[in-house]
């Protein structure tokens, strides 16, 4: 393999990459959806040698800005190359047939956890190829699990649930890697419309979005996902092994700080308990945690909505739950679950036997992508905080799954509280 163009070059001038044949003419080609890693080509996004780059944006999602700040402050050497020695994944994932289907995965790099091996030749020749997925082992400690043990809902087995009441998991971090033609197809818009909106709504941060139609892959500056697997990761792809799963969207105030204004942490910890039980029975459990704070509206918007709901005439109520969000943000929800099933396809999932979620949007996205769902598990009424009744009643009325009665408009008008997410 020839030495990559531009290798070893340095200088103080800025080379723009906003027009064809300026800066990326020597980059490896990307053939998205190719079943073989070398045929697909590596993702090269963070390098001082612009001629190597074959994507728009940079690695590390929202943390790429911190990297730039570190360089500006003199704390990080520009062009630092990561030493990937001993960083390889603790558990092998795939490859699965879904990796070679460009309709199944459009928002992450299926080969992102194995660049150390599959792109070893490129790395040896000086290409700066960075993993976008990392797989490691960990233990998680939650007071709710200790409580479940105390109430004999869970029992220590020494493998999944250890003597110190911690749970043994495989933990996987995933950065977003968007194939723009596929993302546009998911949202049923043209690629041109998608590119223009991304360019204009980020203040023109990435001009290549509208000037470089030849570059199809974008590394967006957004948060990624963390996966927690209870049991053998390989069992996720086996439909004969019972899979208990929850796809959870970030809620920092509840998930981390235990706020009682919503059901997020209770539902998350309930799902973890279900995953542990499932793994102990010979199945496998999965928590897919996505960084989409406040319905992807952001925490500032979320808190503004809280204030508006509590101060409205008559106080907070389920019948106005979504309206108050739309008044502030202009939209009820920006999480958009269209891209969510990608990580399930990356794991090889064909069937979720027990989906611990009431969300109709998540259920429709998962089943619409071709993954079978068996039982749907709602949050037990006893775990819903008193102040969360507004949220849960509003969501059920809006279409969330329940095995009980769906509240009427008259019922909603009677539900008061200090609402939730």
Backbone torsions as a table, in degrees:
resi	resn	phi	psi	omega
1	UNK	NA	132.0	-179.5
2	UNK	-68.3	155.4	176.7
3	UNK	-64.9	133.8	-176.6
4	UNK	-60.8	141.0	179.3
5	UNK	-57.4	137.6	176.6
6	UNK	85.4	-4.3	-177.1
7	UNK	-61.4	132.0	177.6
8	UNK	84.8	-7.0	179.6
9	UNK	-77.1	150.9	175.2
10	UNK	-150.3	163.7	-179.5
11	UNK	172.0	171.2	-176.7
12	UNK	-100.9	-10.4	-178.6
13	UNK	-79.0	157.6	-179.9
14	UNK	-100.6	126.9	177.1
15	UNK	-103.2	115.2	179.5
16	UNK	-75.3	146.9	179.9
17	UNK	-121.4	25.6	-173.5
18	UNK	-88.0	2.1	178.7
19	UNK	-134.9	150.3	179.8
20	UNK	-56.3	147.2	177.5
21	UNK	66.2	17.4	175.8
22	UNK	-121.5	91.8	170.1
23	UNK	106.8	-20.7	-175.8
24	UNK	-129.3	21.2	-176.6
25	UNK	-70.0	-15.8	179.8
26	UNK	-105.8	12.5	-176.1
27	UNK	-77.2	149.7	175.7
28	UNK	-62.2	143.3	178.9
29	UNK	-76.1	147.5	176.1
30	UNK	-113.3	122.5	175.4
31	UNK	-114.1	86.2	-172.5
32	UNK	-60.9	135.1	179.1
33	UNK	91.7	-4.1	175.8
34	UNK	-64.8	137.7	-175.3
35	UNK	-73.7	-13.4	-178.2
36	UNK	-112.2	139.2	-175.5
37	UNK	-60.7	-45.0	-177.9
38	UNK	-68.5	-36.3	177.0
39	UNK	-67.5	-38.8	178.1
40	UNK	-65.7	-43.6	179.7
41	UNK	96.4	150.5	-178.2
42	UNK	-78.5	156.9	173.9
43	UNK	-92.6	116.0	-178.5
44	UNK	-118.7	106.3	-173.1
45	UNK	-127.2	-19.5	-176.2
46	UNK	-125.7	99.1	-178.2
47	UNK	-161.8	147.9	176.5
48	UNK	-76.7	-19.6	178.0
49	UNK	-87.4	91.7	-173.7
50	UNK	-61.4	-23.6	-179.7
51	UNK	-67.3	-15.3	178.2
52	UNK	-85.9	-22.2	-171.3
53	UNK	-67.7	137.1	176.9
54	UNK	-130.4	18.4	178.8
55	UNK	-137.4	164.9	172.0
56	UNK	-95.4	139.0	179.6
57	UNK	92.9	-163.3	-176.3
58	UNK	-147.8	164.7	-178.1
59	UNK	-70.0	169.1	173.9
60	UNK	80.3	9.3	176.1
61	UNK	58.3	-132.1	-178.3
62	UNK	-66.6	-17.5	-178.8
63	UNK	-80.3	-7.6	176.3
64	UNK	-60.3	-31.1	178.4
65	UNK	-67.7	-37.2	177.2
66	UNK	-65.1	-36.3	177.4
67	UNK	-62.6	-42.4	177.9
68	UNK	-62.5	-40.1	178.7
69	UNK	-63.7	-40.2	179.2
70	UNK	-63.9	-37.6	176.8
71	UNK	-66.7	-45.5	-179.6
72	UNK	-61.4	-36.2	-178.6
73	UNK	-80.3	-7.7	179.2
74	UNK	84.3	10.8	179.7
75	UNK	-88.2	-15.9	-179.0
76	UNK	-131.4	130.9	178.4
77	UNK	-71.4	128.7	178.3
78	UNK	-60.6	130.7	179.7
79	UNK	85.0	13.3	178.6
80	UNK	-55.4	132.0	178.0
81	UNK	-103.3	128.7	-179.9
82	UNK	-67.9	134.6	172.3
83	UNK	-86.2	108.5	-173.5
84	UNK	-90.8	13.4	178.3
85	UNK	-58.7	128.3	176.7
86	UNK	63.0	21.0	177.9
87	UNK	-95.8	0.3	-174.9
88	UNK	-61.1	158.0	-174.7
89	UNK	-62.3	142.9	176.3
90	UNK	-74.5	-24.8	-179.5
91	UNK	-131.5	135.2	179.5
92	UNK	-79.9	129.5	175.5
93	UNK	-116.6	123.4	176.8
94	UNK	68.5	-161.5	-1.0
95	UNK	-71.8	150.4	179.1
96	UNK	-119.5	160.0	-179.8
97	UNK	-54.2	-32.3	-179.4
98	UNK	-60.7	-25.6	-178.3
99	UNK	-65.1	-27.1	-179.8
100	UNK	-96.9	13.7	179.3
101	UNK	-113.3	106.2	-175.7
102	UNK	-67.3	-9.5	176.4
103	UNK	-89.3	-16.5	-176.0
104	UNK	-90.0	-36.8	-176.6
105	UNK	-129.4	115.3	-179.9
106	UNK	-129.8	-6.6	-171.6
107	UNK	-120.7	7.9	174.8
108	UNK	-151.6	161.6	179.8
109	UNK	-92.9	110.7	-179.2
110	UNK	-56.9	-28.6	-177.4
111	UNK	-95.1	10.1	-173.5
112	UNK	-67.2	-18.1	-179.9
113	UNK	-94.0	-5.3	-173.1
114	UNK	-129.0	23.5	-177.9
115	UNK	-62.2	-28.8	-179.2
116	UNK	-59.0	-31.9	-177.8
117	UNK	-102.6	-48.9	-173.3
118	UNK	-71.8	-24.4	178.9
119	UNK	-115.8	31.1	-178.0
120	UNK	-59.1	-38.6	-179.3
121	UNK	-65.6	-42.4	177.8
122	UNK	-62.1	-43.1	-179.9
123	UNK	-63.1	-41.1	-179.2
124	UNK	-65.0	-26.6	-179.2
125	UNK	-89.8	4.0	173.7
126	UNK	102.4	1.9	176.7
127	UNK	-72.8	136.8	-178.8
128	UNK	-91.5	87.2	-177.6
129	UNK	-107.0	124.6	-174.2
130	UNK	-116.2	140.1	176.2
131	UNK	-61.6	142.0	172.7
132	UNK	-109.8	-0.6	176.5
133	UNK	-137.6	136.2	176.2
134	UNK	-129.1	137.8	-177.1
135	UNK	-122.5	125.2	-178.4
136	UNK	-142.9	176.7	176.4
137	UNK	-105.6	150.2	-178.5
138	UNK	-159.3	168.5	169.9
139	UNK	-120.2	141.7	175.6
140	UNK	-116.6	138.7	-179.4
141	UNK	-118.3	122.6	179.0
142	UNK	-134.8	135.2	177.7
143	UNK	-62.2	-30.4	179.4
144	UNK	-65.4	-30.8	177.7
145	UNK	-71.0	-40.6	175.6
146	UNK	-60.4	-39.7	178.2
147	UNK	-64.5	-41.0	179.0
148	UNK	-63.5	-34.9	176.3
149	UNK	-68.5	-42.8	-179.4
150	UNK	-61.6	-36.8	-179.9
151	UNK	-90.6	9.1	175.0
152	UNK	61.7	27.7	171.0
153	UNK	-82.5	-26.9	175.8
154	UNK	-125.0	152.4	177.7
155	UNK	-130.9	141.1	178.3
156	UNK	-69.5	129.8	-179.3
157	UNK	-117.9	-8.5	177.9
158	UNK	83.6	-6.1	179.3
159	UNK	-118.5	-60.7	177.1
160	UNK	-83.4	-46.9	179.9
161	UNK	-115.1	117.9	-170.7
162	UNK	-92.6	172.7	-174.9
163	UNK	-60.1	-30.2	179.5
164	UNK	-87.0	13.7	178.5
165	UNK	71.3	14.3	174.3
166	UNK	-90.4	154.8	178.3
167	UNK	-105.7	135.5	178.8
168	UNK	-85.5	128.4	-176.7
169	UNK	-137.7	160.0	162.6
170	UNK	-98.0	128.3	-175.2
171	UNK	-115.1	130.4	-174.2
172	UNK	-128.3	125.0	175.8
173	UNK	-101.8	134.4	-175.7
174	UNK	-128.9	123.9	174.5
175	UNK	-93.4	149.4	179.6
176	UNK	-74.5	135.4	173.5
177	UNK	-136.3	108.8	-172.3
178	UNK	-101.1	124.2	167.9
179	UNK	-88.4	105.2	-167.6
180	UNK	-59.3	-41.0	176.8
181	UNK	-59.1	-39.2	-179.8
182	UNK	-72.0	-38.6	177.9
183	UNK	-63.5	-43.9	178.9
184	UNK	-60.3	-41.6	179.7
185	UNK	-63.3	-38.4	179.0
186	UNK	-60.1	-38.7	-176.9
187	UNK	-93.1	5.0	176.2
188	UNK	57.7	42.7	173.8
189	UNK	-127.7	165.7	176.8
190	UNK	-75.7	155.6	177.9
191	UNK	-62.3	-36.3	178.1
192	UNK	-61.9	-42.0	178.3
193	UNK	-63.6	-42.5	179.4
194	UNK	-63.3	-47.8	-178.4
195	UNK	-60.5	-43.4	-178.1
196	UNK	-65.3	-43.0	179.4
197	UNK	-63.2	-43.4	178.2
198	UNK	-61.6	-39.1	179.6
199	UNK	-68.1	-50.2	-174.2
200	UNK	-72.0	-37.5	-176.2
201	UNK	-80.8	-4.6	172.8
202	UNK	-109.2	20.9	178.6
203	UNK	66.6	28.1	-179.8
204	UNK	72.2	28.2	-176.2
205	UNK	-62.0	-36.1	-176.9
206	UNK	-123.5	87.0	-179.2
207	UNK	-62.1	-24.8	179.4
208	UNK	-59.9	-21.8	179.1
209	UNK	-59.2	-34.3	-177.5
210	UNK	-107.9	-11.3	-179.1
211	UNK	-109.7	-14.6	-175.4
212	UNK	-122.4	70.0	178.5
213	UNK	-65.0	-15.0	178.6
214	UNK	-76.4	-15.8	176.2
215	UNK	-100.4	115.2	-171.0
216	UNK	-100.7	-11.0	-175.2
217	UNK	-107.7	134.8	-176.6
218	UNK	-126.5	131.4	173.7
219	UNK	-101.4	95.3	-172.4
220	UNK	-74.7	149.0	-179.9
221	UNK	-83.4	61.5	-179.0
222	UNK	-129.2	168.4	177.9
223	UNK	-71.2	158.6	-179.3
224	UNK	-104.6	-139.6	-177.5
225	UNK	-136.7	153.7	169.7
226	UNK	-125.2	130.0	179.9
227	UNK	-108.1	138.7	175.4
228	UNK	-121.4	117.9	-176.6
229	UNK	-111.6	126.5	178.2
230	UNK	-105.4	110.8	-175.1
231	UNK	108.0	-162.9	-175.5
232	UNK	-80.7	123.1	-179.0
233	UNK	-57.8	-35.9	-178.0
234	UNK	-64.9	-24.5	-179.8
235	UNK	-70.8	-16.4	178.9
236	UNK	-61.2	-29.9	-177.6
237	UNK	-90.1	-0.6	-177.6
238	UNK	-102.0	107.1	-177.7
239	UNK	-66.4	-11.0	177.7
240	UNK	-84.9	-9.8	176.9
241	UNK	-100.8	126.0	-176.0
242	UNK	-62.9	121.6	179.8
243	UNK	-107.6	122.1	171.9
244	UNK	-105.0	127.3	-172.9
245	UNK	-143.9	149.0	169.1
246	UNK	-135.5	132.1	170.8
247	UNK	-101.2	115.0	-169.5
248	UNK	-119.7	132.2	176.8
249	UNK	-97.2	134.8	-172.7
250	UNK	-50.7	138.1	171.3
251	UNK	-145.3	87.1	-171.9
252	UNK	-56.0	-44.8	-176.5
253	UNK	-59.7	-37.5	-179.9
254	UNK	-92.0	-50.0	-175.6
255	UNK	-59.1	-40.1	-175.6
256	UNK	-98.7	-47.2	-171.9
257	UNK	-99.1	-1.4	172.5
258	UNK	70.3	27.6	177.2
259	UNK	-58.0	140.8	-177.9
260	UNK	-95.2	17.0	-177.6
261	UNK	-85.8	-3.5	178.4
262	UNK	-153.6	174.3	-176.8
263	UNK	-95.7	8.5	-170.9
264	UNK	-62.0	-56.4	-179.4
265	UNK	-65.2	-44.5	177.4
266	UNK	-55.9	-40.3	-179.6
267	UNK	-70.4	-38.8	179.1
268	UNK	-63.1	-48.7	-178.1
269	UNK	-69.5	-33.4	174.5
270	UNK	-62.4	-41.7	179.0
271	UNK	-64.8	-39.4	177.6
272	UNK	-62.0	-42.1	177.0
273	UNK	-60.8	-43.2	178.0
274	UNK	-63.6	-38.6	179.1
275	UNK	-65.2	-41.5	178.1
276	UNK	-62.6	-46.7	178.8
277	UNK	-59.8	-42.9	-179.6
278	UNK	-63.0	-42.2	179.5
279	UNK	-67.2	-37.7	179.2
280	UNK	-66.7	-24.0	178.9
281	UNK	-89.9	8.7	178.7
282	UNK	98.8	3.3	178.1
283	UNK	-96.4	-155.5	179.4
284	UNK	-143.3	146.2	-179.7
285	UNK	-119.5	149.5	-179.2
286	UNK	-141.8	127.5	168.0
287	UNK	-114.0	119.9	176.0
288	UNK	-108.1	109.4	-171.3
289	UNK	-106.1	115.8	-175.5
290	UNK	-107.0	139.5	178.4
291	UNK	-81.3	88.5	179.7
292	UNK	-136.7	58.5	-173.5
293	UNK	-54.8	132.9	175.8
294	UNK	59.0	48.7	-176.5
295	UNK	59.0	32.3	-177.9
296	UNK	64.4	18.0	175.5
297	UNK	-92.5	-16.0	-179.0
298	UNK	97.7	157.6	-174.8
299	UNK	-72.5	-34.0	178.2
300	UNK	-61.8	-49.2	178.0
301	UNK	-60.0	-39.9	-179.3
302	UNK	-61.1	-45.3	-178.8
303	UNK	-69.7	-34.0	174.8
304	UNK	-61.4	-40.8	178.6
305	UNK	-64.4	-41.5	177.1
306	UNK	-53.6	-49.2	-178.0
307	UNK	-62.4	-43.4	-178.9
308	UNK	-63.1	-38.7	-179.5
309	UNK	-68.9	-42.8	-176.4
310	UNK	-71.3	-28.1	-175.1
311	UNK	-96.4	-4.4	-178.8
312	UNK	-68.3	157.4	-178.4
313	UNK	-59.0	126.6	-178.4
314	UNK	88.9	-2.9	179.5
315	UNK	80.9	-177.3	-177.6
316	UNK	-68.7	143.1	178.6
317	UNK	-153.1	151.8	-176.2
318	UNK	-66.4	-30.9	-177.7
319	UNK	-69.7	-19.1	177.1
320	UNK	-109.6	9.7	-174.0
321	UNK	-57.2	-52.1	-178.5
322	UNK	-77.5	-30.9	-178.0
323	UNK	-61.6	-41.9	-177.2
324	UNK	-65.0	-36.6	176.5
325	UNK	-64.5	-44.6	-178.0
326	UNK	-65.6	-34.3	178.9
327	UNK	-62.9	-38.6	-178.7
328	UNK	-82.2	-47.7	-170.8
329	UNK	-95.2	-17.3	-176.8
330	UNK	86.5	-5.0	-179.5
331	UNK	-154.9	150.8	-178.3
332	UNK	-76.1	-32.9	-171.2
333	UNK	-159.4	133.4	177.0
334	UNK	-119.3	19.3	179.4
335	UNK	-72.0	-34.0	175.7
336	UNK	44.5	97.1	-172.3
337	UNK	-80.8	7.1	-177.7
338	UNK	-57.6	-34.0	-177.1
339	UNK	-92.3	-11.9	-173.5
340	UNK	-59.1	-40.0	-176.5
341	UNK	-66.9	-13.1	-175.7
342	UNK	-54.5	-44.2	-176.5
343	UNK	-67.3	-29.3	176.3
344	UNK	-68.1	-41.1	177.1
345	UNK	-66.9	-35.4	177.0
346	UNK	-61.5	-36.0	178.8
347	UNK	-78.8	-5.2	179.1
348	UNK	83.5	12.7	-175.8
349	UNK	-65.3	129.9	174.7
350	UNK	-113.0	-27.6	-178.3
351	UNK	-146.5	134.1	170.1
352	UNK	-106.7	111.8	-175.5
353	UNK	-74.2	-35.9	-179.8
354	UNK	-135.4	107.7	179.7
355	UNK	-97.3	112.6	-177.6
356	UNK	-88.1	80.3	-177.8
357	UNK	-166.5	144.9	174.8
358	UNK	-103.5	-5.9	-172.5
359	UNK	-69.7	122.5	175.2
360	UNK	-70.6	-32.7	179.1
361	UNK	-64.4	-43.4	-179.8
362	UNK	-68.9	-43.0	179.0
363	UNK	-59.9	-46.4	-178.4
364	UNK	-64.6	-38.5	179.8
365	UNK	-66.8	-41.5	-178.5
366	UNK	-67.0	-51.3	-178.7
367	UNK	-68.5	-34.7	178.7
368	UNK	-65.7	-21.6	179.1
369	UNK	-88.3	-0.2	176.8
370	UNK	101.6	5.0	178.5
371	UNK	-93.7	128.3	-179.6
372	UNK	-77.5	140.0	175.9
373	UNK	-121.1	129.2	177.5
374	UNK	-90.9	-104.6	-177.8
375	UNK	-78.8	142.4	173.6
376	UNK	-108.6	128.9	-173.0
377	UNK	-110.3	115.6	178.8
378	UNK	-86.8	161.8	177.3
379	UNK	-70.4	131.7	178.1
380	UNK	-60.1	140.6	-178.5
381	UNK	-55.5	-33.9	-177.6
382	UNK	-66.0	-19.5	-178.8
383	UNK	-93.0	-4.5	179.9
384	UNK	-83.7	115.4	178.6
385	UNK	-60.0	152.7	-178.9
386	UNK	-56.5	-40.0	-178.3
387	UNK	-75.2	-4.3	-177.7
388	UNK	-98.4	2.7	-178.1
389	UNK	-63.8	-35.3	178.3
390	UNK	-58.6	-48.5	-178.3
391	UNK	-62.0	-50.6	-171.8
392	UNK	-67.1	-37.9	178.7
393	UNK	-68.0	-40.7	179.5
394	UNK	-64.1	-41.8	-178.2
395	UNK	-69.4	-38.8	177.8
396	UNK	-63.8	-43.1	178.8
397	UNK	-63.3	-28.9	-178.5
398	UNK	-83.6	-5.4	176.4
399	UNK	127.2	-0.4	178.7
400	UNK	-63.9	149.1	-179.2
401	UNK	-66.2	139.5	172.3
402	UNK	-152.5	150.4	173.7
403	UNK	-99.7	10.3	177.8
404	UNK	-114.1	-162.4	-178.3
405	UNK	-76.5	144.1	174.5
406	UNK	-87.5	124.7	-176.5
407	UNK	-66.6	144.8	176.2
408	UNK	-85.8	173.9	177.1
409	UNK	-60.8	-36.3	178.8
410	UNK	-66.0	-39.7	177.6
411	UNK	-63.2	-42.2	-178.4
412	UNK	-62.7	-36.8	-178.5
413	UNK	-64.8	-20.6	-179.2
414	UNK	-92.1	-12.6	-177.1
415	UNK	-82.4	115.7	179.5
416	UNK	-122.6	158.9	178.1
417	UNK	168.3	-166.3	176.5
418	UNK	-112.4	79.2	-167.6
419	UNK	-33.2	-175.5	-170.3
420	UNK	-122.1	-146.9	-180.0
421	UNK	-68.6	NA	NA
